[in-house]
Amino acid sequence: MLRATYFIETQNAECLYRSITPELETIAIAGTRSSVSVHKTSDQLIIDIKASDAASCRSATNSWLRLALIAAEMDKIVADAEKNR
């Protein structure tokens, strides 16, 4: 079993957490070779991946880090739009 844990420091951990956790339901339905848990602290989003092999670990890492990046980018776009109002 392989394990990878990512700690993403952010000022908006709650927003990122709420943005990506709905995807956890998709994993349960898909029955993949990896499992993912997502947690938050006041200033970190924590993504913990467990996988049965290297390819699954890489795939899950790419997917979940990309989801977090998209959520962070959208949060920034919204914040910038609100500033410019």
N, C-alpha and C positions, 0 to 999 in steps of 0.2 A: 504494500500500500504506500503510495506517495502522498505527501502533504505539502501544500504551499499556502502560506498565510501572508496577506497583503494588508499593510496599514497605510491608509490614505489620509494624510493630514489635511483638514479643511475646516473652514469657519462655519460651514453649513452642513455638518454631518447629518443632521435630521432630515433635511431636504433630499440629500443624496440617498439616504437610507429608504425613505418613503418612495423614491423614484424607482429604485431597482428591486426592492423586495417582492413586488408582485411577480417577478420572473421566477421566484422560487417555486411557485405553483406549477409552472411549466415543466420544471425539472422532474417533479414528482410524477407527472403524467408520462413523461418521455422515457423514464426508466433507463437512464444513462449509466455509464461505467464510472461516473464520478458523483460526488455529493458536495454541496456547497452550503455554507451557513454565512449569514451576514449579520454583523453586530455593529453597534455604534457607541461611541463615547461622546463627550461634549465637543471634542475637536478631531475625532478620527472615525473613519469608516473602516471596518475590519472585514475582509473577505477571506474566509477559510475554505480551502478546496482540498478534498481528499479524492484520490483517483486510483484506479486499479493498475494503470500503466502510464508510461510517459506521454503517449499520444493523447490520452484522455486528460491528463493534467495540463498539457499545453493547450488543448482545445478549450477546456473550461477556463483557464487563465485568460486566454485571448477574449473569450466571450464576456466574462465578468468584468475585466478591466476596461473593455470597450464600453460596456453598459455604464460603468461609473464615469468614464470620460464624457460620454454623451450627456449624462445627467448634469455633470459639472458645467459643460459648455452651455447647456440650455439654461441653467441657473444664472450664469453670467449674462447671457443674452437678455433674459428677463430683467435682471437687476439694471443693466445698462439702459434698457428701454424705459424703465421706471425713472431713472435719473434724468433722462432727456425729456420727460413730460413737462 
